[in-house]
Amino acid sequence: MSSQQAMDTTDLHDTIRNMAQRARKASRVLISLSTEIKNRLLLQMAVALEENRPFIQQQNQLDVAAGREKGLSTAMLDRLELSDKVMAAMIAGLREVAALSDPVGEVLGLVKRPNGLMVGRMRVPLGVIGMIYESRPNVTVDAAALCLKAGNAIILRGGSEAIHSNLALAEVLQGVLTAHAIDPAVIQVIPMTDRTAITLLLQQEAFVDLIIPRGGEGLIRFVAENSRIPVLKHYKGVCHIFVDRSADPVKATPIIMNSKTQRPGVCNALEGLLVHREIAASYLPIIAKELGDAGVELRGCPASVALASAMQPALPSDWGSEFLDLILSVKVVDSLDEAMTHIAEYGSQHTEVIITEDYSNAQRFIAEVDASAVMVNASTRFNDGGQLGLGAEIGISTTKLHAYGPMGLEELTTKKFIVYGAGQVRS
């Protein structure tokens, strides 16, 4: 390593450490902010985004132009662009978060002990959150809003392709904080694209309480393998639907079609279809035609291929694959137990669905299948914070500590014990 490289690395380390220290200091200020003040900040941020729309979109176009020059796909460029529609959604999102109930300070289960102590648990902020994500710059605003409402400072590291957009959004949000005499370090965007910055952020365990990566499996594995800080992981979304022998085909078909075709490139899209052998002969040809007409490529087990002529034989690698495309694996199974075994082996603990009219089978599936969301007779696409009543989410966790599933405001807090005494001492 040259002396210049060593100096650059030292400067980068100092920058990241300073950001983390400032975030920790700012987080202590947030604890004392009332719900009214936090809501006022969020509503003013919505106004500021609208007022600064030309500046934000101008900076965003620098990213879009650079992405086009680098040969980013049309889909990637679409995710990158802060169109008027995306801007309006971000502004609406800030107002929606302001309208949500504030979990901070909520006291749960206050009980009186035999010695007279009153013991309960209070919801408190996590402290400082580091978020590492790819592409979509609207995540910058969504994450900042949720963390602010939950009383957390946040350090954001978006993808290099969105650097101008993210810095512009942070500048506008920080301007609102400064105008209200709030430390702008509450919301920070790492201003450099060097990937070393991610590694350095992951080493700031003295100042950062939680890392949330949001992106492809490669990014999440890199973060999990290199972090000294607890990581909430979401590797991939391999979601299944099991069509039980008692399933109502009229109900099953729109559920399957919605799960697979509405947005095939998202983590809660259907990737594996399991059909009970007793109804496979009558139902598989029907659903295979519907899916085929919608442009879905089907890859099936021998029994499935025999029942649907347009289906290709599945490769071993197709089971458990997150296609993120109009591709679906299909398997005929002999029983509910075989379906659950398949899910346990190939699922990713994201979303699993049973379509059935059998109450006992529905209850067994709910109880025994391990996933962040287990559903009966509903589309996989409902595993989403907004759809499940959280109002908004910062991501979906497929690990279990400390959150499992969509992470809203409550999941951005923890609980501490509080004790009210009247002079008691322990004997």
C-alpha positions as CSV (number, residue, x, y, z in Angstrom):
1,M,0.0,0.0,0.0
2,S,1.4,3.4,-0.9
3,S,1.6,6.3,1.6
4,Q,-1.2,8.1,-0.3
5,Q,-3.4,5.0,-0.1
6,A,-2.7,4.7,3.6
7,M,-3.5,8.3,4.1
8,D,-6.8,8.0,2.1
9,T,-7.8,4.9,4.2
10,T,-7.0,6.8,7.4
11,D,-9.1,9.8,6.3
12,L,-12.0,7.5,5.4
13,H,-11.8,5.7,8.8
14,D,-11.8,9.1,10.6
15,T,-14.8,10.3,8.6
16,I,-16.9,7.2,9.3
17,R,-15.9,7.1,13.0
18,N,-16.8,10.8,13.3
19,M,-20.2,10.2,11.7
20,A,-20.9,7.4,14.1
21,Q,-19.8,9.4,17.1
22,R,-22.0,12.3,16.0
23,A,-24.9,10.0,15.5
24,R,-24.6,8.5,19.0
25,K,-24.5,12.0,20.5
26,A,-27.5,13.1,18.4
27,S,-29.5,10.0,19.4
28,R,-29.4,11.1,23.0
29,V,-31.2,14.3,22.0
30,L,-33.9,12.4,20.2
31,I,-34.9,10.5,23.4
32,S,-36.2,13.8,24.9
33,L,-38.2,14.8,21.9
34,S,-42.0,14.7,22.3
35,T,-44.2,13.0,19.7
36,E,-45.6,16.4,18.8
37,I,-42.1,17.7,17.9
38,K,-41.2,14.6,15.9
39,N,-44.4,14.8,14.0
40,R,-43.9,18.5,13.3
41,L,-40.4,17.7,11.9
42,L,-41.8,15.0,9.7
43,L,-44.5,17.2,8.3
44,Q,-42.1,20.0,7.7
45,M,-39.8,17.5,5.9
46,A,-42.7,16.7,3.6
47,V,-43.1,20.4,2.8
48,A,-39.3,20.8,2.3
49,L,-39.2,17.9,-0.2
50,E,-42.0,19.5,-2.2
51,E,-40.3,22.9,-2.2
52,N,-36.9,21.5,-3.1
53,R,-38.3,19.1,-5.8
54,P,-36.4,20.8,-8.7
55,F,-33.1,20.6,-6.9
56,I,-33.6,17.0,-5.8
57,Q,-34.7,15.9,-9.3
58,Q,-31.8,17.8,-10.9
59,Q,-29.3,15.8,-8.7
60,N,-31.2,12.6,-9.4
61,Q,-30.8,13.1,-13.1
62,L,-27.0,13.1,-12.7
63,D,-27.3,9.6,-11.2
64,V,-29.8,8.5,-14.0
65,A,-27.5,9.8,-16.7
66,A,-24.4,8.1,-15.1
67,G,-26.4,4.9,-14.8
68,R,-27.5,5.0,-18.4
69,E,-23.9,5.6,-19.4
70,K,-22.8,2.6,-17.3
71,G,-25.4,0.4,-19.0
72,L,-27.8,-0.1,-16.1
73,S,-30.9,-2.1,-17.1
74,T,-34.2,-0.3,-17.8
75,A,-35.6,-1.8,-14.6
76,M,-32.6,-0.5,-12.5
77,L,-32.9,3.0,-14.1
78,D,-36.7,2.9,-13.3
79,R,-35.9,2.1,-9.6
80,L,-33.3,4.9,-9.6
81,E,-35.4,7.7,-11.0
82,L,-37.1,10.2,-8.6
83,S,-40.1,10.9,-10.9
84,D,-42.9,13.1,-9.9
85,K,-44.9,10.0,-8.9
86,V,-42.0,8.7,-6.6
87,M,-41.5,12.2,-5.1
88,A,-45.2,12.4,-4.3
89,A,-45.1,8.9,-2.7
90,M,-42.1,10.0,-0.5
91,I,-43.9,13.1,0.6
92,A,-47.1,11.1,1.3
93,G,-44.9,8.6,3.2
94,L,-43.6,11.3,5.6
95,R,-47.1,12.4,6.4
96,E,-48.2,8.8,6.9
97,V,-45.4,8.2,9.4
98,A,-46.3,11.4,11.2
99,A,-49.9,10.0,11.6
100,L,-48.7,6.7,13.1
101,S,-48.8,6.1,16.8
102,D,-45.5,6.7,18.6
103,P,-44.3,3.6,20.4
104,V,-41.6,5.4,22.3
105,G,-42.4,5.6,26.1
106,E,-45.2,3.1,26.0
107,V,-45.3,1.1,29.3
108,L,-46.2,-2.6,29.1
109,G,-47.3,-5.0,31.8
110,L,-46.8,-2.8,34.9
111,V,-47.4,-5.2,37.8
112,K,-47.0,-5.1,41.6
113,R,-44.5,-7.6,43.1
114,P,-45.1,-9.2,46.5
115,N,-42.5,-6.8,48.0
116,G,-44.4,-3.8,46.7
117,L,-42.2,-3.0,43.7
118,M,-44.0,-1.9,40.6
119,V,-42.3,-3.6,37.6
120,G,-42.9,-2.9,33.9
121,R,-41.3,-2.5,30.6
122,M,-41.0,0.6,28.6
123,R,-40.5,0.9,24.8
124,V,-37.3,2.9,24.0
125,P,-35.3,3.7,20.8
126,L,-32.6,1.3,19.7
127,G,-30.2,4.2,19.5
128,V,-28.2,4.4,16.2
129,I,-29.1,2.4,13.1
130,G,-26.8,1.9,10.1
131,M,-28.7,1.1,6.9
132,I,-27.0,-0.2,3.8
133,Y,-29.1,-0.5,0.7
134,E,-29.0,-0.5,-3.1
135,S,-30.5,1.6,-5.9
136,R,-33.8,3.1,-4.8
137,P,-33.1,6.6,-3.3
138,N,-36.7,6.8,-1.9
139,V,-35.5,4.3,0.8
140,T,-33.4,7.2,2.1
141,V,-36.5,9.2,3.1
142,D,-38.6,6.2,4.2
143,A,-35.8,4.9,6.5
144,A,-35.0,8.3,7.9
145,A,-38.7,9.0,8.6
146,L,-39.3,5.7,10.5
147,C,-36.1,6.0,12.5
148,L,-36.8,9.6,13.5
149,K,-40.4,8.7,14.6
150,A,-39.0,5.8,16.6
151,G,-36.3,8.0,18.2
152,N,-33.3,6.6,16.4
153,A,-30.4,8.4,14.7
154,I,-29.6,6.8,11.3
155,I,-26.5,6.5,9.1
156,L,-27.4,5.7,5.5
157,R,-25.2,4.2,2.9
158,G,-27.0,3.9,-0.4
159,G,-25.7,2.4,-3.6
160,S,-23.0,4.3,-5.5
161,E,-25.4,4.7,-8.5
162,A,-27.7,7.0,-6.3
163,I,-25.0,9.1,-4.5
164,H,-26.2,12.5,-5.8
165,S,-29.8,11.7,-5.1
166,N,-29.2,10.5,-1.6
167,L,-27.0,13.4,-0.6
168,A,-29.6,15.8,-2.0
169,L,-32.3,14.2,0.0
170,A,-30.2,14.2,3.2
171,E,-29.4,17.9,2.7
172,V,-33.1,18.8,2.5
173,L,-34.0,16.6,5.6
174,Q,-31.0,18.0,7.6
175,G,-32.1,21.5,6.7
176,V,-35.4,20.9,8.5
177,L,-33.6,19.6,11.6
178,T,-31.2,22.5,11.7
179,A,-34.1,25.0,11.3
180,H,-35.6,23.4,14.5
181,A,-32.3,23.5,16.4
182,I,-32.0,19.7,16.2
183,D,-28.6,18.2,15.5
184,P,-28.5,17.3,11.8
185,A,-26.4,14.2,12.7
186,V,-29.8,12.5,13.4
187,I,-29.9,11.8,9.7
188,Q,-26.6,11.2,7.8
189,V,-25.7,9.8,4.4
190,I,-22.2,8.5,3.9
191,P,-20.8,10.9,1.2
192,M,-18.4,8.5,-0.5
193,T,-18.9,5.5,-2.8
194,D,-15.8,3.6,-1.8
195,R,-17.0,0.2,-0.6
196,T,-14.4,0.4,2.2
197,A,-16.8,2.8,3.9
198,I,-19.3,-0.1,4.4
199,T,-16.6,-2.2,6.1
200,L,-15.6,0.7,8.3
201,L,-19.3,1.4,9.3
202,L,-19.6,-2.3,10.2
203,Q,-16.8,-1.9,12.7
204,Q,-18.4,1.0,14.7
205,E,-19.8,-1.2,17.4
206,A,-19.1,1.4,20.1
207,F,-21.5,3.8,18.5
208,V,-24.0,1.9,16.2
209,D,-26.6,-0.5,17.7
210,L,-28.0,-2.2,14.7
211,I,-27.2,-2.7,11.0
212,I,-30.1,-3.2,8.5
213,P,-28.9,-4.3,5.0
214,R,-31.5,-4.1,2.2
215,G,-30.7,-5.4,-1.2
216,G,-29.5,-8.5,-3.0
217,E,-28.3,-11.7,-1.3
218,G,-24.7,-10.9,-2.0
219,L,-24.8,-7.6,-0.2
220,I,-26.6,-9.0,2.8
221,R,-24.1,-11.9,3.1
222,F,-21.2,-9.5,2.9
223,V,-22.7,-7.4,5.7
224,A,-23.4,-10.4,7.9
225,E,-19.9,-11.8,7.5
226,N,-18.1,-8.5,8.1
227,S,-20.2,-6.8,10.8
228,R,-19.2,-6.5,14.5
229,I,-22.7,-5.1,15.0
230,P,-25.9,-7.1,15.2
231,V,-27.4,-7.5,11.7
232,L,-31.1,-7.9,10.8
233,K,-30.9,-10.2,7.7
234,H,-33.2,-10.9,4.8
235,Y,-31.3,-13.1,2.4
236,K,-34.0,-13.8,-0.1
237,G,-37.7,-14.4,-0.5
238,V,-38.4,-18.0,-1.6
239,C,-42.2,-18.1,-1.0
240,H,-44.4,-21.1,-1.6
241,I,-48.1,-21.8,-1.9
242,F,-49.4,-25.2,-1.1
243,V,-52.8,-26.1,-2.7
244,D,-54.3,-28.6,-0.3
245,R,-56.7,-31.3,-1.5
246,S,-59.7,-29.4,0.0
247,A,-58.8,-26.2,-1.8
248,D,-61.4,-24.2,-3.6
249,P,-60.1,-23.8,-7.2
250,V,-62.1,-20.7,-7.7
251,K,-60.4,-19.1,-4.7
252,A,-56.9,-20.7,-5.4
253,T,-56.4,-19.4,-9.0
254,P,-56.5,-15.6,-8.3
255,I,-54.4,-16.0,-5.2
256,I,-51.7,-17.9,-7.2
257,M,-51.9,-15.5,-10.1
258,N,-51.6,-12.4,-7.9
259,S,-48.7,-13.9,-5.9
260,K,-46.7,-14.7,-9.0
261,T,-47.6,-12.1,-11.7
262,Q,-48.5,-8.8,-10.0
263,R,-44.8,-8.0,-9.3
264,P,-42.5,-11.0,-10.0
265,G,-39.3,-9.1,-9.1
266,V,-40.1,-8.5,-5.4
267,C,-39.2,-10.6,-2.3
268,N,-42.8,-11.5,-1.5
269,A,-43.6,-12.9,-5.0
270,L,-44.4,-16.6,-5.3
271,E,-41.5,-18.8,-6.3
272,G,-42.7,-22.4,-5.6
273,L,-46.1,-24.0,-6.1
274,L,-47.0,-27.3,-4.4
275,V,-50.2,-29.1,-5.3
276,H,-51.7,-32.1,-3.4
277,R,-51.7,-35.2,-5.6
278,E,-55.5,-35.8,-5.1
279,I,-56.4,-32.7,-7.0
280,A,-53.4,-32.4,-9.2
281,A,-54.9,-34.1,-12.3
282,S,-58.0,-31.8,-12.2
283,Y,-56.3,-28.5,-11.1
284,L,-52.8,-28.4,-12.4
285,P,-53.8,-28.1,-16.1
286,I,-56.1,-25.2,-15.2
287,I,-53.5,-23.2,-13.2
288,A,-50.7,-24.1,-15.6
289,K,-52.7,-22.6,-18.5
290,E,-53.5,-19.5,-16.6
291,L,-49.9,-19.0,-15.6
292,G,-48.6,-19.8,-19.1
293,D,-51.0,-17.3,-20.7
294,A,-49.6,-14.7,-18.3
295,G,-46.1,-15.5,-19.6
296,V,-44.9,-17.6,-16.6
297,E,-42.3,-20.3,-17.4
298,L,-43.1,-23.4,-15.4
299,R,-40.5,-25.9,-14.2
300,G,-42.0,-29.0,-12.7
301,C,-41.4,-32.4,-11.1
302,P,-42.1,-35.4,-13.4
303,A,-45.7,-35.7,-12.1
304,S,-46.3,-32.0,-12.9
305,V,-44.8,-32.3,-16.3
306,A,-47.0,-35.2,-17.1
307,L,-50.1,-33.2,-16.3
308,A,-49.1,-29.9,-18.1
309,S,-47.6,-30.3,-21.5
310,A,-46.1,-26.7,-21.6
311,M,-44.1,-27.4,-18.4
312,Q,-40.4,-28.0,-18.5
313,P,-38.7,-30.5,-16.2
314,A,-37.2,-28.8,-13.2
315,L,-33.5,-29.0,-12.4
316,P,-32.4,-29.7,-8.8
317,S,-31.3,-26.0,-8.6
318,D,-34.8,-24.8,-9.3
319,W,-36.1,-25.9,-5.9
320,G,-35.4,-23.1,-3.5
321,S,-34.5,-20.6,-6.2
322,E,-35.5,-17.0,-5.9
323,F,-36.2,-16.3,-9.6
324,L,-37.5,-12.7,-9.2
325,D,-38.9,-13.3,-12.7
326,L,-41.9,-14.9,-14.4
327,I,-40.5,-18.4,-13.6
328,L,-42.2,-20.8,-11.2
329,S,-41.2,-24.2,-9.8
330,V,-44.1,-26.7,-9.4
331,K,-44.3,-29.9,-7.5
332,V,-47.0,-32.5,-6.8
333,V,-46.9,-33.7,-3.2
334,D,-48.7,-36.6,-1.4
335,S,-49.7,-34.8,1.8
336,L,-49.6,-31.7,4.0
337,D,-46.6,-33.2,5.7
338,E,-44.6,-33.6,2.5
339,A,-45.5,-30.0,1.6
340,M,-44.2,-28.7,5.0
341,T,-41.1,-30.8,4.6
342,H,-40.4,-29.3,1.2
343,I,-40.9,-25.8,2.6
344,A,-38.6,-26.5,5.5
345,E,-35.9,-27.6,3.1
346,Y,-36.2,-25.0,0.3
347,G,-38.0,-22.0,1.9
348,S,-36.3,-18.9,3.1
349,Q,-38.5,-18.2,6.2
350,H,-40.1,-15.3,4.3
351,T,-43.8,-16.1,3.3
352,E,-45.6,-19.4,3.1
353,V,-49.3,-19.9,2.2
354,I,-51.7,-22.8,2.3
355,I,-54.9,-22.7,0.2
356,T,-57.4,-25.0,2.0
357,E,-60.9,-25.4,3.3
358,D,-59.8,-27.8,6.0
359,Y,-59.6,-26.0,9.3
360,S,-57.3,-28.6,10.9
361,N,-54.8,-28.4,8.1
362,A,-54.9,-24.6,8.1
363,Q,-54.1,-24.6,11.8
364,R,-51.3,-27.2,11.5
365,F,-49.7,-25.2,8.7
366,I,-49.9,-22.0,10.7
367,A,-48.4,-23.6,13.8
368,E,-45.7,-25.8,12.2
369,V,-44.4,-23.8,9.2
370,D,-41.5,-21.5,10.2
371,A,-41.6,-18.2,8.3
372,S,-41.9,-14.5,9.0
373,A,-45.5,-14.6,7.7
374,V,-47.7,-17.8,7.4
375,M,-51.0,-17.3,5.6
376,V,-54.2,-19.1,4.9
377,N,-56.1,-18.5,1.6
378,A,-54.3,-15.2,0.8
379,S,-51.7,-13.9,-1.6
380,T,-48.0,-13.9,-0.6
381,R,-47.9,-10.3,-1.7
382,F,-49.6,-9.3,1.6
383,N,-46.3,-9.8,3.5
384,D,-45.6,-6.0,3.5
385,G,-45.6,-3.5,6.4
386,G,-48.3,-1.3,4.9
387,Q,-50.6,-4.3,4.1
388,L,-50.2,-5.8,7.5
389,G,-51.1,-2.7,9.4
390,L,-47.7,-1.3,10.3
391,G,-48.2,1.8,8.3
392,A,-44.8,1.6,6.8
393,E,-41.7,-0.7,7.1
394,I,-37.9,-0.3,6.9
395,G,-37.5,-3.9,5.6
396,I,-38.5,-7.5,6.2
397,S,-36.4,-9.6,8.6
398,T,-36.2,-13.3,8.1
399,T,-34.1,-13.8,11.2
400,K,-35.7,-13.9,14.7
401,L,-33.7,-11.6,16.8
402,H,-35.1,-9.2,17.5
403,A,-37.7,-8.9,14.8
404,Y,-39.3,-11.4,12.5
405,G,-41.1,-10.2,9.4
406,P,-41.9,-6.6,8.3
407,M,-40.2,-4.0,10.6
408,G,-42.3,-1.0,11.5
409,L,-42.0,1.5,14.3
410,E,-42.3,-1.0,17.1
411,E,-39.5,-3.1,15.6
412,L,-37.3,-0.1,15.7
413,T,-37.6,0.0,19.4
414,T,-36.6,-2.3,22.3
415,K,-38.0,-2.6,25.8
416,K,-36.2,-1.8,29.1
417,F,-37.4,-2.7,32.5
418,I,-38.6,0.1,34.7
419,V,-39.1,-0.3,38.5
420,Y,-40.9,2.0,40.9
421,G,-40.0,1.4,44.6
422,A,-40.8,2.9,47.9
423,G,-37.5,2.2,49.7
424,Q,-37.3,-1.6,49.2
425,V,-34.0,-3.3,49.6
426,R,-33.2,-6.9,48.7
427,S,-32.7,-9.3,51.6
